[in-house]
Amino acid sequence: MQTSNRILDDLARVANGAVSTLTGVKGEIDALVRQRIERLLVDADLVPRDEFEAVKAMAAEARAEQERLAKRVAELEAQISKPAAKRKPAAKRPAAASKTSRAKSAK
């Protein structure tokens, strides 16, 4: 009975050693895969999420500004295209004295 317990203890130690070795190998494989993926992402020239969000916000602001300006242009074009009869006539200005009439009055 003593020998069978000893053999089982030895087998348990070997199994524990194998499990810990496999755990270490798994950790190394995970690290290598992570490094490989990071390298591929860097080579793919992808942008980080925060930079993407910043550019997305800038594009949204530019789009809103463009829409606002397009609306303003449409309003101004509508004002220009109104018939001349509906426009308020400009105030008449008195004719400015010419140089010759000023010269005569100065004499």
Biopython code that builds the backbone (N, CA, C, O; Angstrom):
import numpy as np
from Bio.PDB.StructureBuilder import StructureBuilder

atoms = [
    (1, "MET", "N", (0.810, -1.172, 0.000)),
    (1, "MET", "CA", (0.000, 0.000, 0.000)),
    (1, "MET", "C", (0.868, 1.257, 0.000)),
    (1, "MET", "O", (0.535, 2.249, -0.647)),
    (2, "GLN", "N", (1.977, 1.206, 0.725)),
    (2, "GLN", "CA", (2.909, 2.325, 0.785)),
    (2, "GLN", "C", (3.445, 2.668, -0.601)),
    (2, "GLN", "O", (3.548, 3.842, -0.956)),
    (3, "THR", "N", (3.780, 1.670, -1.366)),
    (3, "THR", "CA", (4.362, 1.929, -2.683)),
    (3, "THR", "C", (3.342, 2.528, -3.636)),
    (3, "THR", "O", (3.686, 3.383, -4.452)),
    (4, "SER", "N", (2.103, 2.096, -3.544)),
    (4, "SER", "CA", (1.087, 2.657, -4.444)),
    (4, "SER", "C", (0.799, 4.119, -4.084)),
    (4, "SER", "O", (0.560, 4.935, -4.974)),
    (5, "ASN", "N", (0.819, 4.457, -2.789)),
    (5, "ASN", "CA", (0.627, 5.857, -2.385)),
    (5, "ASN", "C", (1.786, 6.713, -2.882)),
    (5, "ASN", "O", (1.600, 7.847, -3.323)),
    (6, "ARG", "N", (2.966, 6.152, -2.800)),
    (6, "ARG", "CA", (4.152, 6.881, -3.241)),
    (6, "ARG", "C", (4.088, 7.131, -4.751)),
    (6, "ARG", "O", (4.434, 8.215, -5.223)),
    (7, "ILE", "N", (3.650, 6.137, -5.491)),
    (7, "ILE", "CA", (3.535, 6.282, -6.944)),
    (7, "ILE", "C", (2.459, 7.324, -7.281)),
    (7, "ILE", "O", (2.648, 8.159, -8.166)),
    (8, "LEU", "N", (1.348, 7.264, -6.575)),
    (8, "LEU", "CA", (0.283, 8.238, -6.823)),
    (8, "LEU", "C", (0.735, 9.655, -6.472)),
    (8, "LEU", "O", (0.404, 10.610, -7.174)),
    (9, "ASP", "N", (1.493, 9.785, -5.384)),
    (9, "ASP", "CA", (2.026, 11.099, -5.016)),
    (9, "ASP", "C", (2.963, 11.617, -6.095)),
    (9, "ASP", "O", (2.911, 12.792, -6.458)),
    (10, "ASP", "N", (3.814, 10.745, -6.604)),
    (10, "ASP", "CA", (4.735, 11.149, -7.669)),
    (10, "ASP", "C", (3.970, 11.562, -8.930)),
    (10, "ASP", "O", (4.308, 12.554, -9.575)),
    (11, "LEU", "N", (2.947, 10.793, -9.268)),
    (11, "LEU", "CA", (2.136, 11.138, -10.441)),
    (11, "LEU", "C", (1.415, 12.478, -10.235)),
    (11, "LEU", "O", (1.298, 13.269, -11.172)),
    (12, "ALA", "N", (0.944, 12.727, -9.040)),
    (12, "ALA", "CA", (0.271, 13.996, -8.741)),
    (12, "ALA", "C", (1.247, 15.158, -8.881)),
    (12, "ALA", "O", (0.889, 16.208, -9.413)),
    (13, "ARG", "N", (2.491, 14.975, -8.402)),
    (13, "ARG", "CA", (3.504, 16.031, -8.524)),
    (13, "ARG", "C", (3.837, 16.290, -9.992)),
    (13, "ARG", "O", (3.970, 17.440, -10.410)),
    (14, "VAL", "N", (3.970, 15.228, -10.762)),
    (14, "VAL", "CA", (4.271, 15.380, -12.190)),
    (14, "VAL", "C", (3.117, 16.094, -12.887)),
    (14, "VAL", "O", (3.349, 16.974, -13.716)),
    (15, "ALA", "N", (1.887, 15.731, -12.567)),
    (15, "ALA", "CA", (0.715, 16.366, -13.172)),
    (15, "ALA", "C", (0.657, 17.843, -12.796)),
    (15, "ALA", "O", (0.367, 18.685, -13.645)),
    (16, "ASN", "N", (0.932, 18.166, -11.528)),
    (16, "ASN", "CA", (0.944, 19.571, -11.101)),
    (16, "ASN", "C", (2.029, 20.347, -11.833)),
    (16, "ASN", "O", (1.812, 21.483, -12.255)),
    (17, "GLY", "N", (3.189, 19.733, -11.983)),
    (17, "GLY", "CA", (4.284, 20.381, -12.716)),
    (17, "GLY", "C", (3.906, 20.622, -14.167)),
    (17, "GLY", "O", (4.212, 21.675, -14.726)),
    (18, "ALA", "N", (3.238, 19.646, -14.783)),
    (18, "ALA", "CA", (2.820, 19.789, -16.181)),
    (18, "ALA", "C", (1.785, 20.900, -16.319)),
    (18, "ALA", "O", (1.835, 21.682, -17.268)),
    (19, "VAL", "N", (0.855, 20.971, -15.386)),
    (19, "VAL", "CA", (-0.180, 22.008, -15.433)),
    (19, "VAL", "C", (0.451, 23.389, -15.282)),
    (19, "VAL", "O", (0.099, 24.312, -16.015)),
    (20, "SER", "N", (1.379, 23.538, -14.337)),
    (20, "SER", "CA", (2.018, 24.843, -14.151)),
    (20, "SER", "C", (2.862, 25.210, -15.370)),
    (20, "SER", "O", (2.932, 26.379, -15.748)),
    (21, "THR", "N", (3.501, 24.217, -15.982)),
    (21, "THR", "CA", (4.282, 24.479, -17.194)),
    (21, "THR", "C", (3.360, 24.916, -18.328)),
    (21, "THR", "O", (3.665, 25.866, -19.048)),
    (22, "LEU", "N", (2.243, 24.230, -18.486)),
    (22, "LEU", "CA", (1.292, 24.594, -19.537)),
    (22, "LEU", "C", (0.688, 25.977, -19.290)),
    (22, "LEU", "O", (0.419, 26.717, -20.236)),
    (23, "THR", "N", (0.478, 26.320, -18.031)),
    (23, "THR", "CA", (-0.035, 27.650, -17.703)),
    (23, "THR", "C", (0.972, 28.718, -18.124)),
    (23, "THR", "O", (0.596, 29.750, -18.681)),
    (24, "GLY", "N", (2.252, 28.465, -17.855)),
    (24, "GLY", "CA", (3.298, 29.400, -18.273)),
    (24, "GLY", "C", (3.375, 29.528, -19.786)),
    (24, "GLY", "O", (3.535, 30.627, -20.318)),
    (25, "VAL", "N", (3.259, 28.394, -20.480)),
    (25, "VAL", "CA", (3.287, 28.407, -21.942)),
    (25, "VAL", "C", (2.083, 29.177, -22.484)),
    (25, "VAL", "O", (2.204, 29.928, -23.452)),
    (26, "LYS", "N", (0.929, 28.988, -21.859)),
    (26, "LYS", "CA", (-0.269, 29.712, -22.288)),
    (26, "LYS", "C", (-0.058, 31.220, -22.150)),
    (26, "LYS", "O", (-0.429, 31.987, -23.038)),
    (27, "GLY", "N", (0.538, 31.639, -21.035)),
    (27, "GLY", "CA", (0.806, 33.061, -20.832)),
    (27, "GLY", "C", (1.745, 33.615, -21.891)),
    (27, "GLY", "O", (1.541, 34.723, -22.389)),
    (28, "GLU", "N", (2.775, 32.847, -22.238)),
    (28, "GLU", "CA", (3.715, 33.289, -23.266)),
    (28, "GLU", "C", (3.034, 33.378, -24.627)),
    (28, "GLU", "O", (3.263, 34.324, -25.381)),
    (29, "ILE", "N", (2.204, 32.398, -24.937)),
    (29, "ILE", "CA", (1.493, 32.415, -26.219)),
    (29, "ILE", "C", (0.545, 33.609, -26.281)),
    (29, "ILE", "O", (0.455, 34.275, -27.312)),
    (30, "ASP", "N", (-0.159, 33.885, -25.188)),
    (30, "ASP", "CA", (-1.050, 35.051, -25.147)),
    (30, "ASP", "C", (-0.272, 36.336, -25.406)),
    (30, "ASP", "O", (-0.713, 37.192, -26.174)),
    (31, "ALA", "N", (0.892, 36.469, -24.762)),
    (31, "ALA", "CA", (1.707, 37.671, -24.937)),
    (31, "ALA", "C", (2.184, 37.798, -26.384)),
    (31, "ALA", "O", (2.160, 38.891, -26.950)),
    (32, "LEU", "N", (2.613, 36.695, -26.979)),
    (32, "LEU", "CA", (3.078, 36.736, -28.369)),
    (32, "LEU", "C", (1.949, 37.092, -29.335)),
    (32, "LEU", "O", (2.143, 37.877, -30.263)),
    (33, "VAL", "N", (0.786, 36.517, -29.113)),
    (33, "VAL", "CA", (-0.361, 36.826, -29.980)),
    (33, "VAL", "C", (-0.741, 38.292, -29.836)),
    (33, "VAL", "O", (-1.026, 38.962, -30.829)),
    (34, "ARG", "N", (-0.745, 38.793, -28.608)),
    (34, "ARG", "CA", (-1.082, 40.199, -28.372)),
    (34, "ARG", "C", (-0.083, 41.119, -29.081)),
    (34, "ARG", "O", (-0.478, 42.103, -29.707)),
    (35, "GLN", "N", (1.213, 40.795, -28.982)),
    (35, "GLN", "CA", (2.233, 41.600, -29.660)),
    (35, "GLN", "C", (2.038, 41.578, -31.171)),
    (35, "GLN", "O", (2.176, 42.606, -31.834)),
    (36, "ARG", "N", (1.719, 40.413, -31.709)),
    (36, "ARG", "CA", (1.534, 40.282, -33.154)),
    (36, "ARG", "C", (0.338, 41.112, -33.614)),
    (36, "ARG", "O", (0.407, 41.795, -34.636)),
    (37, "ILE", "N", (-0.745, 41.051, -32.868)),
    (37, "ILE", "CA", (-1.945, 41.820, -33.232)),
    (37, "ILE", "C", (-1.665, 43.315, -33.146)),
    (37, "ILE", "O", (-2.069, 44.074, -34.028)),
    (38, "GLU", "N", (-0.974, 43.744, -32.089)),
    (38, "GLU", "CA", (-0.641, 45.164, -31.955)),
    (38, "GLU", "C", (0.227, 45.623, -33.117)),
    (38, "GLU", "O", (0.029, 46.720, -33.640)),
    (39, "ARG", "N", (1.181, 44.803, -33.525)),
    (39, "ARG", "CA", (2.049, 45.150, -34.648)),
    (39, "ARG", "C", (1.234, 45.269, -35.935)),
    (39, "ARG", "O", (1.452, 46.185, -36.727)),
    (40, "LEU", "N", (0.298, 44.346, -36.141)),
    (40, "LEU", "CA", (-0.554, 44.411, -37.334)),
    (40, "LEU", "C", (-1.414, 45.674, -37.331)),
    (40, "LEU", "O", (-1.606, 46.298, -38.374)),
    (41, "LEU", "N", (-1.927, 46.046, -36.167)),
    (41, "LEU", "CA", (-2.749, 47.252, -36.080)),
    (41, "LEU", "C", (-1.929, 48.504, -36.362)),
    (41, "LEU", "O", (-2.406, 49.430, -37.017)),
    (42, "VAL", "N", (-0.693, 48.529, -35.866)),
    (42, "VAL", "CA", (0.176, 49.681, -36.120)),
    (42, "VAL", "C", (0.507, 49.752, -37.608)),
    (42, "VAL", "O", (0.485, 50.831, -38.201)),
    (43, "ASP", "N", (0.811, 48.610, -38.207)),
    (43, "ASP", "CA", (1.135, 48.581, -39.632)),
    (43, "ASP", "C", (-0.074, 48.922, -40.493)),
    (43, "ASP", "O", (0.085, 49.434, -41.601)),
    (44, "ALA", "N", (-1.269, 48.649, -40.006)),
    (44, "ALA", "CA", (-2.484, 48.938, -40.764)),
    (44, "ALA", "C", (-2.813, 50.430, -40.743)),
    (44, "ALA", "O", (-3.742, 50.863, -41.425)),
    (45, "ASP", "N", (-2.072, 51.215, -39.976)),
    (45, "ASP", "CA", (-2.242, 52.666, -39.899)),
    (45, "ASP", "C", (-3.641, 53.040, -39.410)),
    (45, "ASP", "O", (-4.284, 53.926, -39.973)),
    (46, "LEU", "N", (-4.101, 52.370, -38.375)),
    (46, "LEU", "CA", (-5.392, 52.670, -37.769)),
    (46, "LEU", "C", (-5.224, 53.773, -36.733)),
    (46, "LEU", "O", (-4.151, 53.932, -36.152)),
    (47, "VAL", "N", (-6.286, 54.528, -36.508)),
    (47, "VAL", "CA", (-6.221, 55.616, -35.537)),
    (47, "VAL", "C", (-6.803, 55.156, -34.208)),
    (47, "VAL", "O", (-7.670, 54.283, -34.169)),
    (48, "PRO", "N", (-6.323, 55.746, -33.123)),
    (48, "PRO", "CA", (-6.916, 55.428, -31.815)),
    (48, "PRO", "C", (-8.348, 55.959, -31.731)),
    (48, "PRO", "O", (-8.723, 56.882, -32.455)),
    (49, "ARG", "N", (-9.119, 55.379, -30.863)),
    (49, "ARG", "CA", (-10.539, 55.711, -30.727)),
    (49, "ARG", "C", (-10.747, 57.178, -30.366)),
    (49, "ARG", "O", (-11.647, 57.821, -30.905)),
    (50, "ASP", "N", (-9.919, 57.723, -29.452)),
    (50, "ASP", "CA", (-10.113, 59.107, -29.026)),
    (50, "ASP", "C", (-9.868, 60.081, -30.179)),
    (50, "ASP", "O", (-10.577, 61.080, -30.301)),
    (51, "GLU", "N", (-8.871, 59.804, -31.026)),
    (51, "GLU", "CA", (-8.639, 60.661, -32.183)),
    (51, "GLU", "C", (-9.805, 60.569, -33.160)),
    (51, "GLU", "O", (-10.221, 61.576, -33.733)),
    (52, "PHE", "N", (-10.330, 59.367, -33.347)),
    (52, "PHE", "CA", (-11.472, 59.171, -34.241)),
    (52, "PHE", "C", (-12.669, 59.971, -33.747)),
    (52, "PHE", "O", (-13.343, 60.635, -34.535)),
    (53, "GLU", "N", (-12.936, 59.910, -32.446)),
    (53, "GLU", "CA", (-14.080, 60.634, -31.880)),
    (53, "GLU", "C", (-13.894, 62.143, -32.038)),
    (53, "GLU", "O", (-14.855, 62.860, -32.316)),
    (54, "ALA", "N", (-12.651, 62.633, -31.860)),
    (54, "ALA", "CA", (-12.396, 64.068, -31.999)),
    (54, "ALA", "C", (-12.656, 64.526, -33.433)),
    (54, "ALA", "O", (-13.286, 65.561, -33.647)),
    (55, "VAL", "N", (-12.179, 63.772, -34.403)),
    (55, "VAL", "CA", (-12.392, 64.132, -35.807)),
    (55, "VAL", "C", (-13.871, 64.021, -36.172)),
    (55, "VAL", "O", (-14.385, 64.819, -36.956)),
    (56, "LYS", "N", (-14.544, 63.036, -35.605)),
    (56, "LYS", "CA", (-15.980, 62.871, -35.861)),
    (56, "LYS", "C", (-16.750, 64.092, -35.355)),
    (56, "LYS", "O", (-17.661, 64.577, -36.026)),
    (57, "ALA", "N", (-16.383, 64.589, -34.169)),
    (57, "ALA", "CA", (-17.043, 65.774, -33.614)),
    (57, "ALA", "C", (-16.765, 66.999, -34.481)),
    (57, "ALA", "O", (-17.663, 67.805, -34.726)),
    (58, "MET", "N", (-15.524, 67.141, -34.945)),
    (58, "MET", "CA", (-15.184, 68.269, -35.814)),
    (58, "MET", "C", (-15.979, 68.210, -37.115)),
    (58, "MET", "O", (-16.449, 69.237, -37.606)),
    (59, "ALA", "N", (-16.130, 67.017, -37.669)),
    (59, "ALA", "CA", (-16.895, 66.864, -38.908)),
    (59, "ALA", "C", (-18.364, 67.214, -38.688)),
    (59, "ALA", "O", (-18.990, 67.828, -39.552)),
    (60, "ALA", "N", (-18.914, 66.833, -37.549)),
    (60, "ALA", "CA", (-20.312, 67.156, -37.251)),
    (60, "ALA", "C", (-20.499, 68.664, -37.128)),
    (60, "ALA", "O", (-21.489, 69.208, -37.617)),
    (61, "GLU", "N", (-19.557, 69.340, -36.480)),
    (61, "GLU", "CA", (-19.635, 70.794, -36.354)),
    (61, "GLU", "C", (-19.528, 71.458, -37.722)),
    (61, "GLU", "O", (-20.263, 72.400, -38.018)),
    (62, "ALA", "N", (-18.613, 70.968, -38.553)),
    (62, "ALA", "CA", (-18.444, 71.537, -39.891)),
    (62, "ALA", "C", (-19.707, 71.328, -40.719)),
    (62, "ALA", "O", (-20.113, 72.214, -41.471)),
    (63, "ARG", "N", (-20.319, 70.175, -40.584)),
    (63, "ARG", "CA", (-21.547, 69.886, -41.328)),
    (63, "ARG", "C", (-22.669, 70.832, -40.893)),
    (63, "ARG", "O", (-23.396, 71.361, -41.733)),
    (64, "ALA", "N", (-22.808, 71.043, -39.585)),
    (64, "ALA", "CA", (-23.839, 71.948, -39.080)),
    (64, "ALA", "C", (-23.596, 73.373, -39.582)),
    (64, "ALA", "O", (-24.538, 74.065, -39.971)),
    (65, "GLU", "N", (-22.348, 73.807, -39.572)),
    (65, "GLU", "CA", (-22.001, 75.144, -40.057)),
    (65, "GLU", "C", (-22.309, 75.263, -41.551)),
    (65, "GLU", "O", (-22.832, 76.281, -42.002)),
    (66, "GLN", "N", (-21.985, 74.228, -42.308)),
    (66, "GLN", "CA", (-22.249, 74.229, -43.748)),
    (66, "GLN", "C", (-23.747, 74.315, -44.015)),
    (66, "GLN", "O", (-24.174, 75.048, -44.907)),
    (67, "GLU", "N", (-24.542, 73.583, -43.260)),
    (67, "GLU", "CA", (-25.998, 73.630, -43.438)),
    (67, "GLU", "C", (-26.549, 75.006, -43.075)),
    (67, "GLU", "O", (-27.445, 75.519, -43.746)),
    (68, "ARG", "N", (-26.006, 75.602, -42.004)),
    (68, "ARG", "CA", (-26.440, 76.941, -41.603)),
    (68, "ARG", "C", (-26.109, 77.960, -42.693)),
    (68, "ARG", "O", (-26.929, 78.818, -43.020)),
    (69, "LEU", "N", (-24.905, 77.860, -43.251)),
    (69, "LEU", "CA", (-24.509, 78.790, -44.305)),
    (69, "LEU", "C", (-25.319, 78.570, -45.584)),
    (69, "LEU", "O", (-25.652, 79.534, -46.273)),
    (70, "ALA", "N", (-25.636, 77.326, -45.907)),
    (70, "ALA", "CA", (-26.454, 77.042, -47.090)),
    (70, "ALA", "C", (-27.844, 77.656, -46.926)),
    (70, "ALA", "O", (-28.405, 78.191, -47.882)),
    (71, "LYS", "N", (-28.394, 77.578, -45.724)),
    (71, "LYS", "CA", (-29.704, 78.178, -45.459)),
    (71, "LYS", "C", (-29.626, 79.694, -45.615)),
    (71, "LYS", "O", (-30.524, 80.308, -46.191)),
    (72, "ARG", "N", (-28.561, 80.292, -45.107)),
    (72, "ARG", "CA", (-28.381, 81.746, -45.195)),
    (72, "ARG", "C", (-28.244, 82.185, -46.654)),
    (72, "ARG", "O", (-28.817, 83.197, -47.057)),
    (73, "VAL", "N", (-27.487, 81.424, -47.439)),
    (73, "VAL", "CA", (-27.327, 81.743, -48.861)),
    (73, "VAL", "C", (-28.677, 81.660, -49.568)),
    (73, "VAL", "O", (-28.996, 82.511, -50.399)),
    (74, "ALA", "N", (-29.464, 80.649, -49.245)),
    (74, "ALA", "CA", (-30.790, 80.512, -49.863)),
    (74, "ALA", "C", (-31.669, 81.709, -49.509)),
    (74, "ALA", "O", (-32.397, 82.211, -50.365)),
    (75, "GLU", "N", (-31.612, 82.170, -48.261)),
    (75, "GLU", "CA", (-32.389, 83.343, -47.856)),
    (75, "GLU", "C", (-31.946, 84.584, -48.624)),
    (75, "GLU", "O", (-32.781, 85.354, -49.099)),
    (76, "LEU", "N", (-30.642, 84.777, -48.745)),
    (76, "LEU", "CA", (-30.127, 85.947, -49.461)),
    (76, "LEU", "C", (-30.481, 85.886, -50.946)),
    (76, "LEU", "O", (-30.819, 86.909, -51.541)),
    (77, "GLU", "N", (-30.407, 84.709, -51.546)),
    (77, "GLU", "CA", (-30.784, 84.567, -52.950)),
    (77, "GLU", "C", (-32.268, 84.850, -53.138)),
    (77, "GLU", "O", (-32.666, 85.417, -54.156)),
    (78, "ALA", "N", (-33.088, 84.461, -52.169)),
    (78, "ALA", "CA", (-34.520, 84.739, -52.256)),
    (78, "ALA", "C", (-34.770, 86.241, -52.187)),
    (78, "ALA", "O", (-35.642, 86.755, -52.887)),
    (79, "GLN", "N", (-34.018, 86.943, -51.353)),
    (79, "GLN", "CA", (-34.175, 88.395, -51.255)),
    (79, "GLN", "C", (-33.758, 89.073, -52.555)),
    (79, "GLN", "O", (-34.405, 90.024, -52.995)),
    (80, "ILE", "N", (-32.702, 88.598, -53.158)),
    (80, "ILE", "CA", (-32.210, 89.202, -54.398)),
    (80, "ILE", "C", (-33.190, 88.967, -55.540)),
    (80, "ILE", "O", (-33.379, 89.839, -56.388)),
    (81, "SER", "N", (-33.807, 87.805, -55.563)),
    (81, "SER", "CA", (-34.680, 87.459, -56.687)),
    (81, "SER", "C", (-36.084, 88.055, -56.573)),
    (81, "SER", "O", (-36.899, 87.851, -57.472)),
    (82, "LYS", "N", (-36.390, 88.780, -55.504)),
    (82, "LYS", "CA", (-37.701, 89.427, -55.377)),
    (82, "LYS", "C", (-37.829, 90.482, -56.475)),
    (82, "LYS", "O", (-36.834, 91.102, -56.851)),
    (83, "PRO", "N", (-39.037, 90.694, -56.992)),
    (83, "PRO", "CA", (-39.220, 91.716, -58.043)),
    (83, "PRO", "C", (-38.833, 93.100, -57.533)),
    (83, "PRO", "O", (-38.955, 93.397, -56.344)),
    (84, "ALA", "N", (-38.374, 93.922, -58.438)),
    (84, "ALA", "CA", (-37.915, 95.265, -58.086)),
    (84, "ALA", "C", (-39.053, 96.131, -57.555)),
    (84, "ALA", "O", (-38.797, 97.044, -56.770)),
    (85, "ALA", "N", (-40.287, 95.883, -57.950)),
    (85, "ALA", "CA", (-41.428, 96.688, -57.507)),
    (85, "ALA", "C", (-41.664, 96.538, -56.014)),
    (85, "ALA", "O", (-42.131, 97.477, -55.367)),
    (86, "LYS", "N", (-41.360, 95.408, -55.471)),
    (86, "LYS", "CA", (-41.595, 95.188, -54.049)),
    (86, "LYS", "C", (-40.494, 95.792, -53.188)),
    (86, "LYS", "O", (-40.654, 95.959, -51.979)),
    (87, "ARG", "N", (-39.406, 96.109, -53.811)),
    (87, "ARG", "CA", (-38.301, 96.694, -53.048)),
    (87, "ARG", "C", (-38.605, 98.146, -52.716)),
    (87, "ARG", "O", (-39.298, 98.832, -53.468)),
    (88, "LYS", "N", (-38.093, 98.600, -51.609)),
    (88, "LYS", "CA", (-38.259, 99.979, -51.189)),
    (88, "LYS", "C", (-37.338, 100.845, -52.052)),
    (88, "LYS", "O", (-36.147, 100.553, -52.156)),
    (89, "PRO", "N", (-37.858, 101.888, -52.663)),
    (89, "PRO", "CA", (-36.988, 102.710, -53.516)),
    (89, "PRO", "C", (-35.945, 103.433, -52.671)),
    (89, "PRO", "O", (-36.186, 103.791, -51.518)),
    (90, "ALA", "N", (-34.815, 103.630, -53.263)),
    (90, "ALA", "CA", (-33.727, 104.312, -52.570)),
    (90, "ALA", "C", (-34.062, 105.793, -52.454)),
    (90, "ALA", "O", (-34.708, 106.357, -53.337)),
    (91, "ALA", "N", (-33.633, 106.410, -51.388)),
    (91, "ALA", "CA", (-33.880, 107.834, -51.175)),
    (91, "ALA", "C", (-33.072, 108.629, -52.194)),
    (91, "ALA", "O", (-31.915, 108.317, -52.474)),
    (92, "LYS", "N", (-33.717, 109.676, -52.747)),
    (92, "LYS", "CA", (-33.016, 110.492, -53.740)),
    (92, "LYS", "C", (-32.072, 111.437, -53.027)),
    (92, "LYS", "O", (-32.404, 112.045, -52.009)),
    (93, "ARG", "N", (-30.902, 111.537, -53.587)),
    (93, "ARG", "CA", (-29.902, 112.444, -53.024)),
    (93, "ARG", "C", (-29.851, 113.704, -53.889)),
    (93, "ARG", "O", (-30.029, 113.641, -55.106)),
    (94, "PRO", "N", (-29.613, 114.824, -53.259)),
    (94, "PRO", "CA", (-29.477, 116.044, -54.070)),
    (94, "PRO", "C", (-28.208, 115.941, -54.910)),
    (94, "PRO", "O", (-27.205, 115.367, -54.488)),
    (95, "ALA", "N", (-28.280, 116.500, -56.084)),
    (95, "ALA", "CA", (-27.125, 116.441, -56.986)),
    (95, "ALA", "C", (-25.976, 117.206, -56.359)),
    (95, "ALA", "O", (-26.160, 118.301, -55.827)),
    (96, "ALA", "N", (-24.825, 116.638, -56.423)),
    (96, "ALA", "CA", (-23.646, 117.294, -55.860)),
    (96, "ALA", "C", (-23.206, 118.396, -56.806)),
    (96, "ALA", "O", (-23.306, 118.265, -58.026)),
    (97, "ALA", "N", (-22.727, 119.464, -56.238)),
    (97, "ALA", "CA", (-22.268, 120.588, -57.056)),
    (97, "ALA", "C", (-21.016, 120.177, -57.801)),
    (97, "ALA", "O", (-20.118, 119.540, -57.251)),
    (98, "SER", "N", (-20.979, 120.557, -59.060)),
    (98, "SER", "CA", (-19.799, 120.203, -59.851)),
    (98, "SER", "C", (-18.680, 121.179, -59.547)),
    (98, "SER", "O", (-18.896, 122.213, -58.916)),
    (99, "LYS", "N", (-17.517, 120.850, -59.989)),
    (99, "LYS", "CA", (-16.351, 121.705, -59.729)),
    (99, "LYS", "C", (-16.520, 123.070, -60.394)),
    (99, "LYS", "O", (-16.138, 124.092, -59.824)),
    (100, "THR", "N", (-17.075, 123.084, -61.564)),
    (100, "THR", "CA", (-17.216, 124.360, -62.273)),
    (100, "THR", "C", (-18.224, 125.267, -61.598)),
    (100, "THR", "O", (-18.027, 126.481, -61.545)),
    (101, "SER", "N", (-19.317, 124.688, -61.073)),
    (101, "SER", "CA", (-20.298, 125.535, -60.410)),
    (101, "SER", "C", (-19.745, 126.053, -59.092)),
    (101, "SER", "O", (-20.091, 127.158, -58.674)),
    (102, "ARG", "N", (-18.905, 125.287, -58.437)),
    (102, "ARG", "CA", (-18.276, 125.748, -57.197)),
    (102, "ARG", "C", (-17.292, 126.866, -57.493)),
    (102, "ARG", "O", (-17.182, 127.835, -56.741)),
    (103, "ALA", "N", (-16.600, 126.720, -58.571)),
    (103, "ALA", "CA", (-15.608, 127.726, -58.928)),
    (103, "ALA", "C", (-16.297, 129.051, -59.262)),
    (103, "ALA", "O", (-15.784, 130.114, -58.913)),
    (104, "LYS", "N", (-17.450, 129.002, -59.933)),
    (104, "LYS", "CA", (-18.171, 130.215, -60.289)),
    (104, "LYS", "C", (-18.721, 130.902, -59.051)),
    (104, "LYS", "O", (-18.695, 132.129, -58.954)),
    (105, "SER", "N", (-19.218, 130.115, -58.101)),
    (105, "SER", "CA", (-19.795, 130.715, -56.909)),
    (105, "SER", "C", (-18.717, 131.285, -56.002)),
    (105, "SER", "O", (-19.004, 132.175, -55.201)),
    (106, "ALA", "N", (-17.526, 130.814, -56.101)),
    (106, "ALA", "CA", (-16.432, 131.306, -55.271)),
    (106, "ALA", "C", (-15.957, 132.657, -55.762)),
    (106, "ALA", "O", (-15.366, 133.406, -54.984)),
    (107, "LYS", "N", (-16.190, 133.007, -57.034)),
    (107, "LYS", "CA", (-15.701, 134.272, -57.597)),
    (107, "LYS", "C", (-16.469, 135.397, -57.123)),
    (107, "LYS", "O", (-16.191, 136.536, -57.499)),
]
sb = StructureBuilder()
sb.init_structure("model")
sb.init_model(0)
sb.init_chain("A")
sb.init_seg("    ")
for serial, (resi, resn, name, xyz) in enumerate(atoms, 1):
    if name == "N":
        sb.init_residue(resn, " ", resi, " ")
    sb.init_atom(name, np.array(xyz, "f"), 0.0, 1.0, " ", f" {name:<3s}", serial, name[0])
structure = sb.get_structure()
